[in-house]
Amino acid sequence: MKITTWNINSVRLRFPQVAAFLQTHQPDVLCLQETKCRDSEFPGSDFRKLGYEHLAINGQKGYHGVAIASRLPLHEVERRNFCNIGDARHISATVSVGGKPIRVNNFYVPAGGDEPDPQTNPKFAHKLAFLDELDEWISQDSFSKNRSLIVGDLNIAPLEHDVWNHRALLKVVSHTPIETDKLKAIIARGKWIDALRRFTPAEQKLYTWWSYRSPDWSAADKGRRLDHIWASPPLEPCLHTIEILREARGWERPSDHVPVSLVLKL
């Protein structure tokens, strides 16, 4: 089974890139973030034409939005309203492979604004509250004891080499200690396996996002690892390969994130 997570930054605007990716790389399950459209506007017929007949959508006009497009049937679809403010930032569904279920949770964690101070920046306060609620929710036994995946744009680069310059970014939202400590605690409490780092040692640079502000993103290579795939302990023996499609950042009208895929041998 191959599962991909990708912050697409508008699924309608960038559907040609999505279609090219699906036709070439053929994941079984595609989890998208920042779809930026209402459910009724989601290009479902276009996905179905490409063989992705099973869709779970949690959309919002112009902002946020998450979706799962699958070649496998989706069951038990759930949309959780984190922080009770109505943002479309989560969707989950169960897929079965060989008669055994895997629960897939797709997240778009708030970016948090520019100032890493919850007292003066409501967006950062919201991000921290979201992480606290996420921690409480997925610390339940049902996540760690069953076959579960957490995927998505978590908007945090937790490790030193998940950013281009650790010291320079310690006071920049996405890499501040309060954020990275919270995310590391969530991983540790649930005994989650950080799949990207299972295949790339922590001392090596690893990025999934490059800013639009860089005039030559590839040469500057000032990236961050904001996109994640975590596996619960029962899936650990199934982890096979990870692919970060860096070249997608150089496509025409790209997202600033690239597709990240995990292959499971089940």
C-alpha positions in Angstrom: 0.0 0.0 0.0 1.3 3.4 -0.9 0.0 6.5 0.9 0.9 10.1 0.0 0.4 13.3 1.9 0.6 16.7 0.1 -0.4 20.2 1.0 -1.6 21.2 -2.5 -2.4 24.9 -1.7 -5.7 24.9 -3.8 -6.8 21.6 -5.3 -8.7 23.3 -8.1 -5.8 25.6 -9.1 -3.3 22.8 -9.1 -5.3 19.8 -10.2 -3.1 19.4 -13.4 -0.2 18.8 -11.0 -2.3 16.4 -8.9 -3.3 14.5 -12.0 0.2 14.2 -13.3 1.4 12.9 -9.9 -1.4 10.3 -9.7 -0.8 9.0 -13.2 3.0 8.7 -12.7 3.3 7.6 -9.0 -0.1 5.9 -8.5 -0.5 6.0 -4.7 -3.4 3.9 -3.3 -4.4 6.7 -1.0 -3.7 10.5 -1.4 -4.2 12.8 1.6 -4.4 16.5 0.6 -4.3 19.6 2.8 -5.2 23.2 2.0 -7.7 22.2 -0.6 -9.3 25.7 -0.2 -12.8 24.9 -1.5 -16.2 23.8 -0.3 -17.2 20.2 -0.6 -19.5 21.0 -3.5 -16.6 22.6 -5.4 -14.1 19.7 -4.9 -13.2 18.2 -8.3 -14.5 14.8 -7.4 -15.3 13.7 -11.0 -11.8 14.5 -12.1 -10.4 12.2 -9.4 -12.8 9.4 -10.3 -11.8 9.6 -13.9 -8.2 8.8 -12.7 -9.4 5.8 -10.7 -9.7 7.4 -7.3 -13.4 6.7 -6.9 -13.5 6.9 -3.1 -13.4 10.4 -1.6 -13.7 11.8 1.9 -13.8 15.6 2.0 -13.8 18.3 4.7 -13.8 21.6 2.8 -14.1 25.3 3.6 -14.5 28.3 1.3 -11.1 29.8 0.4 -9.3 28.4 3.4 -7.9 25.2 4.9 -9.7 22.1 3.8 -8.5 18.5 3.8 -9.4 15.5 1.7 -8.7 11.8 1.1 -8.8 10.3 -2.4 -8.5 6.6 -2.6 -8.5 3.7 -5.0 -9.5 1.6 -2.0 -13.0 1.9 -0.3 -13.1 4.3 2.6 -15.1 3.5 5.7 -15.9 5.2 9.0 -15.2 8.7 7.8 -14.9 11.2 10.6 -14.3 15.0 10.6 -13.2 16.4 14.0 -13.7 20.1 14.8 -10.6 21.0 16.7 -10.8 24.0 19.0 -14.5 24.4 18.2 -14.0 27.2 15.7 -15.2 25.4 12.6 -11.9 25.2 10.6 -11.7 22.2 8.2 -8.4 20.8 9.4 -9.0 17.1 10.0 -10.5 14.1 8.2 -10.0 10.4 8.9 -11.1 7.2 7.3 -10.4 3.5 7.4 -9.0 1.5 4.5 -8.6 -2.3 4.4 -5.8 -4.2 2.8 -5.9 -8.0 2.9 -8.9 -7.8 5.1 -7.0 -5.8 7.8 -8.0 -2.2 8.6 -5.7 0.8 8.7 -7.0 4.1 10.2 -5.7 7.1 8.3 -5.9 10.6 10.0 -5.2 13.5 7.8 -4.3 16.8 9.5 -3.6 20.4 8.6 -2.3 22.0 11.8 -2.5 25.8 12.0 0.6 27.7 10.7 0.6 30.0 13.7 1.2 33.4 12.2 4.5 35.3 12.4 5.0 36.1 16.1 5.8 33.1 18.4 4.0 34.7 21.4 0.5 33.3 22.4 -0.1 36.4 24.5 0.1 38.8 21.5 -0.6 36.5 18.6 -4.0 34.7 18.6 -2.9 32.6 15.6 0.0 31.2 17.6 -2.2 30.6 20.7 -4.6 28.7 18.4 -1.8 26.5 17.1 -0.7 25.6 20.6 -4.3 24.8 21.7 -4.7 22.7 18.6 -1.6 20.7 19.5 -2.8 20.2 23.1 -6.1 18.9 21.9 -4.4 16.7 19.3 -2.2 15.3 22.0 -5.1 14.4 24.3 -7.1 12.8 21.5 -4.5 10.6 19.9 -3.0 9.5 23.2 -6.0 7.1 23.5 -5.2 3.4 23.4 -7.2 3.0 20.2 -4.6 4.8 18.2 -1.4 3.2 19.5 -2.7 -0.3 19.8 -4.4 -0.5 16.4 -3.0 0.0 12.9 -3.0 3.8 12.5 -1.4 6.5 10.5 -1.1 10.2 11.2 -0.3 12.2 8.1 -0.4 15.8 6.9 1.0 19.3 7.1 1.7 19.6 10.8 3.5 22.9 10.3 6.3 22.0 12.6 9.8 21.0 11.8 10.7 19.3 15.1 14.4 18.3 14.7 17.6 20.3 14.3 18.1 19.1 10.7 14.5 19.5 9.7 15.4 23.1 8.9 18.1 24.7 6.9 19.5 26.6 9.9 18.6 25.5 13.4 20.0 28.5 15.2 18.5 31.0 12.8 15.0 29.5 13.1 14.7 29.0 16.8 12.6 32.1 17.1 10.7 31.5 13.9 7.3 29.9 14.0 7.4 26.2 13.0 10.7 25.6 14.8 10.4 27.3 18.2 11.1 25.1 21.2 7.5 25.4 22.5 6.2 23.9 19.3 8.9 21.3 18.7 8.7 20.1 22.3 5.0 19.7 22.1 5.3 17.7 18.9 8.1 15.5 20.2 6.0 14.8 23.4 3.0 13.7 21.2 5.2 11.3 19.3 6.8 9.9 22.4 3.5 9.5 24.3 1.9 7.5 21.5 5.1 5.7 20.7 4.6 6.8 17.1 7.2 6.0 14.5 8.3 9.1 12.6 8.4 7.3 9.2 10.4 9.9 7.4 13.2 9.8 9.9 13.1 6.0 10.0 14.6 6.1 6.6 16.7 9.3 6.9 19.0 9.6 10.0 18.3 12.6 12.3 21.7 14.1 11.5 20.9 14.5 7.8 19.0 17.4 6.4 15.4 16.6 5.3 12.9 19.1 3.9 9.4 18.9 2.4 8.7 22.7 2.0 10.5 25.6 0.4 9.2 29.2 0.6 7.7 31.0 -2.3 9.8 34.0 -1.2 13.1 32.5 -2.3 14.0 33.6 -5.9 15.8 30.3 -6.5 14.4 27.8 -4.0 16.6 24.9 -5.2 19.9 26.7 -5.1 19.2 28.4 -1.8 17.7 25.2 -0.4 16.3 26.9 2.7 13.8 24.2 3.4 11.8 22.8 6.3 10.3 19.5 7.1 6.7 20.5 7.8 4.9 17.4 6.3 4.8 14.2 8.3 3.8 10.5 8.3 3.6 8.7 11.6 2.8 5.0 12.1 1.5 3.3 15.2 3.7 0.5 16.7 1.7 -2.3 15.0 2.6 -1.0 11.6 6.3 -0.7 12.3 7.2 -4.1 10.7 5.3 -2.9 7.5 7.4 0.3 6.9 9.1 -0.2 3.6 10.2 3.0 1.8 9.7 6.8 1.9 9.8 9.1 -1.1 9.9 12.9 -0.9 9.3 14.2 -4.5 11.5 17.2 -4.3 11.2 17.8 -8.1 7.5 18.7 -7.7 8.6 22.1 -6.1 10.0 23.0 -9.5 6.8 22.2 -11.5 4.8 24.9 -13.2 2.7 26.9 -10.6 3.8 24.6 -7.8 2.7 24.2 -4.2 5.4 25.3 -1.8 5.1 21.7 -0.3 5.9 18.5 -2.2 4.3 15.1 -2.1 5.6 12.7 0.6 4.8 9.0 0.2 5.1 5.9 2.4 5.0 2.4 1.1 3.8 -0.3 3.5 4.5 -4.0 2.9 1.4 -5.6 4.4 
